[in-house]
Protein backbone atom coordinates (compact mmCIF):
# COMPACT_ATOMS: atom_id res chain seq x y z
CA UNK A 1 0.00 0.00 0.00
CA UNK A 2 1.17 3.55 -0.67
CA UNK A 3 2.59 5.55 2.23
CA UNK A 4 0.02 7.21 4.47
CA UNK A 5 1.44 9.20 7.33
CA UNK A 6 1.11 12.45 9.23
CA UNK A 7 4.18 14.69 9.22
CA UNK A 8 3.91 17.08 12.17
CA UNK A 9 5.29 20.55 11.42
CA UNK A 10 4.13 22.49 14.49
CA UNK A 11 2.27 21.72 17.71
CA UNK A 12 2.02 24.90 19.78
CA UNK A 13 -1.08 27.02 20.20
CA UNK A 14 -1.16 30.83 20.10
CA UNK A 15 2.50 31.32 21.07
CA UNK A 16 5.36 29.20 19.70
CA UNK A 17 7.95 27.90 22.15
CA UNK A 18 11.56 26.81 21.87
CA UNK A 19 10.44 23.26 21.11
CA UNK A 20 7.06 23.79 19.46
CA UNK A 21 6.44 25.79 16.28
CA UNK A 22 3.09 27.26 15.36
CA UNK A 23 0.63 24.78 13.85
CA UNK A 24 1.29 22.86 10.66
CA UNK A 25 0.37 19.30 9.67
CA UNK A 26 1.11 17.50 6.41
CA UNK A 27 -0.83 14.34 5.59
CA UNK A 28 0.86 12.18 2.99
CA UNK A 29 -1.78 10.01 1.31
CA UNK A 30 0.03 8.11 -1.41
CA UNK A 31 0.66 10.56 -4.22
CA UNK A 32 -1.48 13.24 -2.57
CA UNK A 33 -0.36 15.67 0.12
CA UNK A 34 -2.73 17.70 2.31
CA UNK A 35 -1.36 20.62 4.34
CA UNK A 36 -3.51 21.60 7.32
CA UNK A 37 -3.38 24.95 9.15
CA UNK A 38 -0.02 26.38 8.09
CA UNK A 39 1.07 28.78 10.82
CA UNK A 40 4.21 30.91 10.91
CA UNK A 41 7.39 29.00 10.13
CA UNK A 42 5.69 26.25 8.10
CA UNK A 43 8.07 26.69 5.14
CA UNK A 44 11.10 26.15 7.35
CA UNK A 45 9.52 23.18 9.11
CA UNK A 46 8.70 21.61 5.76
CA UNK A 47 12.32 21.93 4.74
CA UNK A 48 13.44 20.30 7.99
CA UNK A 49 10.98 17.47 7.35
CA UNK A 50 12.18 16.93 3.77
CA UNK A 51 8.95 18.21 2.19
CA UNK A 52 8.69 20.42 -0.88
CA UNK A 53 6.03 22.70 -2.32
CA UNK A 54 5.45 20.13 -5.06
CA UNK A 55 4.26 17.67 -2.39
CA UNK A 56 1.22 19.84 -1.59
CA UNK A 57 -1.93 19.01 -3.56
CA UNK A 58 -4.49 20.49 -1.14
CA UNK A 59 -4.56 22.93 1.78
CA UNK A 60 -7.22 22.93 4.51
CA UNK A 61 -7.53 25.90 6.88
CA UNK A 62 -9.76 25.47 9.93
CA UNK A 63 -10.01 29.18 10.78
CA UNK A 64 -8.23 32.50 10.45
CA UNK A 65 -6.49 32.93 13.79
CA UNK A 66 -2.83 33.65 13.13
CA UNK A 67 -1.36 30.46 14.56
CA UNK A 68 -3.38 28.50 11.98
CA UNK A 69 -3.01 30.67 8.89
CA UNK A 70 -0.12 33.16 8.95
CA UNK A 71 2.05 30.70 7.06
CA UNK A 72 -0.29 30.79 4.05
CA UNK A 73 1.40 33.71 2.22
CA UNK A 74 4.78 32.00 2.33
CA UNK A 75 3.40 28.63 1.24
CA UNK A 76 1.46 30.13 -1.67
CA UNK A 77 4.42 32.19 -2.79
CA UNK A 78 6.66 29.13 -2.55
CA UNK A 79 4.23 27.18 -4.73
CA UNK A 80 4.50 29.99 -7.27
CA UNK A 81 8.29 30.31 -6.98
CA UNK A 82 8.85 26.58 -7.42
CA UNK A 83 6.53 26.55 -10.45
CA UNK A 84 4.21 23.86 -9.17
CA UNK A 85 2.07 22.81 -12.15
CA UNK A 86 -0.72 20.83 -10.53
CA UNK A 87 -3.86 22.34 -9.02
CA UNK A 88 -3.74 23.12 -5.29
CA UNK A 89 -7.22 23.51 -3.81
CA UNK A 90 -7.49 25.55 -0.62
CA UNK A 91 -10.48 24.99 1.67
CA UNK A 92 -11.24 27.65 4.30
CA UNK A 93 -14.25 29.16 6.10
CA UNK A 94 -16.11 31.26 3.56
CA UNK A 95 -17.07 33.77 6.23
CA UNK A 96 -13.38 34.68 6.43
CA UNK A 97 -13.10 35.63 2.76
CA UNK A 98 -11.55 39.00 3.64
CA UNK A 99 -8.73 37.25 5.54
CA UNK A 100 -8.20 34.76 2.72
CA UNK A 101 -7.80 37.57 0.20
CA UNK A 102 -5.35 39.44 2.40
CA UNK A 103 -3.24 36.35 3.00
CA UNK A 104 -3.45 35.20 -0.62
CA UNK A 105 -2.00 38.53 -1.82
CA UNK A 106 -0.11 39.62 1.30
CA UNK A 107 2.94 40.89 -0.62
CA UNK A 108 4.14 41.36 -4.17
CA UNK A 109 5.23 38.19 -5.99
CA UNK A 110 5.00 36.56 -9.41
CA UNK A 111 1.61 34.93 -8.99
CA UNK A 112 0.37 31.50 -10.01
CA UNK A 113 -3.01 30.30 -11.25
CA UNK A 114 -2.80 26.80 -9.73
CA UNK A 115 -4.30 27.98 -6.41
CA UNK A 116 -8.05 27.24 -6.42
CA UNK A 117 -10.02 28.63 -3.45
CA UNK A 118 -12.80 26.46 -1.98
CA UNK A 119 -14.67 28.41 0.71
CA UNK A 120 -16.82 26.21 2.94
CA UNK A 121 -19.90 27.16 4.91
CA UNK A 122 -22.89 25.75 6.74
CA UNK A 123 -22.71 22.04 7.47
CA UNK A 124 -22.06 20.80 3.94
CA UNK A 125 -19.09 19.04 2.44
CA UNK A 126 -16.17 20.58 0.61
CA UNK A 127 -16.23 19.85 -3.13
CA UNK A 128 -13.18 17.91 -4.31
CA UNK A 129 -11.71 17.10 -7.68
CA UNK A 130 -12.26 13.71 -9.32
CA UNK A 131 -8.56 12.85 -9.10
CA UNK A 132 -8.54 12.81 -5.31
CA UNK A 133 -8.74 9.36 -3.68
CA UNK A 134 -10.90 10.62 -0.81
CA UNK A 135 -13.89 12.81 -0.03
CA UNK A 136 -13.28 15.92 2.06
CA UNK A 137 -16.06 16.91 4.45
CA UNK A 138 -16.06 20.13 6.51
CA UNK A 139 -18.24 20.68 9.57
CA UNK A 140 -18.50 23.79 11.78
CA UNK A 141 -16.92 23.71 15.22
CA UNK A 142 -17.52 25.81 18.35
CA UNK A 143 -14.86 28.49 18.64
CA UNK A 144 -14.56 32.24 19.16
CA UNK A 145 -14.69 32.77 15.39
CA UNK A 146 -16.03 30.61 12.54
CA UNK A 147 -14.00 27.40 12.43
CA UNK A 148 -14.35 24.12 10.57
CA UNK A 149 -12.94 20.67 11.09
CA UNK A 150 -12.15 18.31 8.22
CA UNK A 151 -12.72 14.64 7.53
CA UNK A 152 -11.06 12.70 4.70
CA UNK A 153 -12.89 9.51 3.76
CA UNK A 154 -11.63 6.88 1.36
CA UNK A 155 -14.32 4.89 -0.49
CA UNK A 156 -14.81 1.32 0.66
CA UNK A 157 -13.16 -1.30 -1.51
CA UNK A 158 -12.39 -5.01 -1.66
CA UNK A 159 -9.54 -7.21 -0.44
CA UNK A 160 -8.85 -9.94 -2.96
CA UNK A 161 -8.48 -13.52 -1.67
CA UNK A 162 -5.71 -15.35 -3.58
CA UNK A 163 -7.03 -18.82 -2.78
CA UNK A 164 -10.51 -17.93 -4.10
CA UNK A 165 -9.06 -16.34 -7.24
CA UNK A 166 -7.09 -19.50 -7.87
CA UNK A 167 -10.16 -21.63 -7.24
CA UNK A 168 -12.07 -19.80 -9.98
CA UNK A 169 -9.04 -19.58 -12.27
CA UNK A 170 -8.92 -15.78 -12.21
CA UNK A 171 -5.34 -14.68 -12.92
CA UNK A 172 -3.26 -11.82 -14.26
CA UNK A 173 -5.16 -8.91 -15.89
CA UNK A 174 -8.48 -10.62 -15.13
CA UNK A 175 -8.03 -9.77 -11.44
CA UNK A 176 -8.10 -6.05 -12.25
CA UNK A 177 -11.04 -6.58 -14.58
CA UNK A 178 -12.96 -8.34 -11.83
CA UNK A 179 -12.25 -5.50 -9.39
CA UNK A 180 -13.28 -2.87 -11.93
CA UNK A 181 -16.34 -4.53 -13.45
CA UNK A 182 -17.62 -6.58 -10.51
CA UNK A 183 -17.92 -9.81 -12.48
CA UNK A 184 -16.39 -11.66 -15.42
CA UNK A 185 -16.80 -14.85 -17.38
CA UNK A 186 -14.23 -17.55 -16.58
CA UNK A 187 -12.57 -19.85 -19.11
CA UNK A 188 -15.21 -22.54 -18.53
CA UNK A 189 -18.05 -20.10 -19.21
CA UNK A 190 -19.07 -19.49 -15.60
CA UNK A 191 -19.76 -15.94 -14.42
CA UNK A 192 -17.54 -15.15 -11.42
CA UNK A 193 -18.74 -12.44 -9.05
CA UNK A 194 -16.35 -10.16 -7.16
CA UNK A 195 -17.93 -11.12 -3.83
CA UNK A 196 -16.92 -14.74 -4.49
CA UNK A 197 -13.23 -13.79 -4.60
CA UNK A 198 -12.95 -10.89 -2.17
CA UNK A 199 -14.15 -9.49 1.13
CA UNK A 200 -15.19 -5.86 1.78
CA UNK A 201 -12.35 -3.54 2.80
CA UNK A 202 -13.41 -0.39 4.66
CA UNK A 203 -11.84 2.80 3.36
CA UNK A 204 -9.55 4.67 5.71
CA UNK A 205 -10.68 7.84 7.49
CA UNK A 206 -8.60 10.78 8.77
CA UNK A 207 -10.13 13.48 10.98
CA UNK A 208 -8.70 16.90 11.82
CA UNK A 209 -10.31 18.86 14.66
CA UNK A 210 -8.66 22.08 15.77
CA UNK A 211 -9.82 25.00 17.89
CA UNK A 212 -13.21 24.12 19.36
CA UNK A 213 -15.16 23.62 22.51
CA UNK A 214 -16.98 20.36 23.09
CA UNK A 215 -19.63 19.92 20.37
CA UNK A 216 -21.47 17.20 18.48
CA UNK A 217 -19.75 18.11 15.21
CA UNK A 218 -16.33 17.21 16.64
CA UNK A 219 -17.64 13.72 17.40
CA UNK A 220 -19.25 13.43 13.98
CA UNK A 221 -16.03 14.41 12.20
CA UNK A 222 -14.11 11.79 14.19
CA UNK A 223 -16.68 8.99 13.83
CA UNK A 224 -14.82 5.73 13.16
CA UNK A 225 -11.63 7.56 12.15
CA UNK A 226 -8.43 5.57 11.79
CA UNK A 227 -6.55 8.66 12.99
CA UNK A 228 -7.92 11.69 14.82
CA UNK A 229 -5.68 14.75 15.13
CA UNK A 230 -7.26 17.01 17.72
CA UNK A 231 -6.39 20.04 19.78
CA UNK A 232 -5.80 19.54 23.50
CA UNK A 233 -4.77 23.02 24.53
CA UNK A 234 -5.23 22.61 28.28
CA UNK A 235 -5.05 20.18 31.19
CA UNK A 236 -7.86 19.64 33.68
CA UNK A 237 -6.58 22.41 35.95
CA UNK A 238 -7.35 24.98 33.22
CA UNK A 239 -10.71 23.62 32.11
CA UNK A 240 -12.27 27.00 32.89
CA UNK A 241 -9.93 28.61 30.35
CA UNK A 242 -10.81 25.98 27.76
CA UNK A 243 -14.49 26.77 28.19
CA UNK A 244 -13.92 30.53 28.08
CA UNK A 245 -11.75 30.51 24.93
CA UNK A 246 -13.48 27.73 22.97
CA UNK A 247 -10.82 25.06 23.35
CA UNK A 248 -10.49 21.49 24.60
CA UNK A 249 -8.66 19.87 27.46
CA UNK A 250 -6.78 16.63 26.88
CA UNK A 251 -9.48 14.80 28.82
CA UNK A 252 -12.23 16.25 26.63
CA UNK A 253 -10.27 15.26 23.51
CA UNK A 254 -10.03 11.72 24.86
CA UNK A 255 -13.76 11.69 25.56
CA UNK A 256 -14.52 12.76 21.98
CA UNK A 257 -12.24 10.01 20.64
CA UNK A 258 -13.98 7.42 22.82
CA UNK A 259 -17.46 8.50 21.76
CA UNK A 260 -16.44 8.48 18.10
CA UNK A 261 -14.76 5.05 18.16
CA UNK A 262 -11.40 6.37 16.96
CA UNK A 263 -8.49 3.96 16.42
CA UNK A 264 -5.53 6.32 17.01
CA UNK A 265 -5.69 9.61 18.93
CA UNK A 266 -3.09 12.31 18.24
CA UNK A 267 -3.05 15.26 20.66
CA UNK A 268 -1.60 18.64 19.68
CA UNK A 269 -1.98 22.44 19.97
CA UNK A 270 -0.54 22.77 23.48
CA UNK A 271 -0.62 26.02 25.40
CA UNK A 272 2.78 27.58 25.94
CA UNK A 273 2.11 27.66 29.70
CA UNK A 274 3.08 23.99 30.12
CA UNK A 275 6.60 22.77 30.77
CA UNK A 276 8.08 19.67 29.18
CA UNK A 277 7.74 17.85 32.50
CA UNK A 278 3.94 18.21 32.30
CA UNK A 279 3.50 16.74 28.85
CA UNK A 280 2.91 13.23 30.14
CA UNK A 281 -0.20 14.55 31.88
CA UNK A 282 -1.84 15.20 28.50
CA UNK A 283 -1.53 11.54 27.52
CA UNK A 284 -2.57 10.38 30.99
CA UNK A 285 -5.70 12.52 31.17
CA UNK A 286 -6.80 11.64 27.63
CA UNK A 287 -6.08 7.97 28.38
CA UNK A 288 -8.47 7.99 31.32
CA UNK A 289 -11.29 8.57 28.82
CA UNK A 290 -10.01 6.75 25.73
CA UNK A 291 -8.64 3.20 25.91
CA UNK A 292 -6.92 3.20 22.52
CA UNK A 293 -3.40 4.39 21.65
CA UNK A 294 -2.70 8.06 22.41
CA UNK A 295 0.20 10.02 20.88
CA UNK A 296 1.26 13.48 22.03
CA UNK A 297 2.56 15.04 18.83
CA UNK A 298 5.95 16.73 18.72
CA UNK A 299 7.42 18.85 15.96
CA UNK A 300 8.78 16.80 13.04
CA UNK A 301 7.18 13.57 14.23
CA UNK A 302 6.07 11.15 11.51
CA UNK A 303 3.00 9.20 12.58
CA UNK A 304 1.85 6.34 10.37
CA UNK A 305 -1.83 5.75 9.66
CA UNK A 306 -2.90 2.52 11.38
CA UNK A 307 -2.90 -0.56 9.17
CA UNK A 308 -6.18 -1.27 7.43
CA UNK A 309 -8.86 -2.94 9.49
Rosetta blueprint (number, residue, H / E / L):
1 X L
2 X L
3 X L
4 X E
5 X E
6 X E
7 X E
8 X E
9 X E
10 X E
11 X L
12 X E
13 X L
14 X L
15 X L
16 X L
17 X L
18 X L
19 X L
20 X L
21 X L
22 X L
23 X L
24 X E
25 X E
26 X E
27 X E
28 X E
29 X E
30 X L
31 X L
32 X E
33 X E
34 X E
35 X E
36 X E
37 X L
38 X L
39 X L
40 X L
41 X L
42 X H
43 X H
44 X H
45 X H
46 X H
47 X H
48 X H
49 X L
50 X L
51 X L
52 X L
53 X H
54 X H
55 X H
56 X L
57 X L
58 X E
59 X E
60 X E
61 X L
62 X L
63 X L
64 X L
65 X L
66 X H
67 X H
68 X H
69 X H
70 X L
71 X L
72 X H
73 X H
74 X H
75 X H
76 X H
77 X H
78 X H
79 X H
80 X H
81 X H
82 X L
83 X L
84 X L
85 X L
86 X L
87 X L
88 X E
89 X E
90 X E
91 X E
92 X E
93 X E
94 X H
95 X H
96 X H
97 X H
98 X H
99 X H
100 X H
101 X H
102 X H
103 X H
104 X H
105 X L
106 X L
107 X L
108 X L
109 X L
110 X L
111 X L
112 X L
113 X L
114 X L
115 X E
116 X E
117 X E
118 X E
119 X E
120 X E
121 X L
122 X L
123 X L
124 X L
125 X E
126 X E
127 X L
128 X L
129 X L
130 X L
131 X L
132 X L
133 X L
134 X L
135 X E
136 X E
137 X E
138 X E
139 X E
140 X E
141 X L
142 X L
143 X L
144 X L
145 X L
146 X L
147 X L
148 X E
149 X E
150 X E
151 X E
152 X E
153 X E
154 X L
155 X L
156 X L
157 X E
158 X E
159 X E
160 X E
161 X L
162 X H
163 X H
164 X H
165 X H
166 X H
167 X H
168 X L
169 X L
170 X L
171 X L
172 X L
173 X H
174 X H
175 X H
176 X H
177 X H
178 X H
179 X H
180 X H
181 X H
182 X L
183 X E
184 X E
185 X E
186 X L
187 X L
188 X L
189 X L
190 X L
191 X E
192 X E
193 X E
194 X H
195 X H
196 X H
197 X L
198 X E
199 X E
200 X E
201 X E
202 X L
203 X L
204 X L
205 X E
206 X E
207 X E
208 X E
209 X E
210 X L
211 X L
212 X L
213 X L
214 X L
215 X L
216 X H
217 X H
218 X H
219 X H
220 X H
221 X H
222 X H
223 X L
224 X L
225 X L
226 X L
227 X E
228 X E
229 X E
230 X E
231 X E
232 X L
233 X L
234 X E
235 X L
236 X H
237 X H
238 X H
239 X H
240 X H
241 X H
242 X H
243 X H
244 X H
245 X H
246 X L
247 X L
248 X L
249 X E
250 X H
251 X H
252 X H
253 X H
254 X H
255 X H
256 X H
257 X H
258 X H
259 X H
260 X H
261 X L
262 X L
263 X L
264 X E
265 X E
266 X E
267 X E
268 X E
269 X L
270 X E
271 X L
272 X L
273 X L
274 X L
275 X L
276 X H
277 X H
278 X H
279 X H
280 X H
281 X H
282 X H
283 X H
284 X H
285 X H
286 X H
287 X H
288 X L
289 X L
290 X L
291 X L
292 X L
293 X E
294 X E
295 X E
296 X E
297 X L
298 X L
299 X L
300 X L
301 X L
302 X E
303 X E
304 X E
305 X L
306 X L
307 X L
308 X L
309 X L
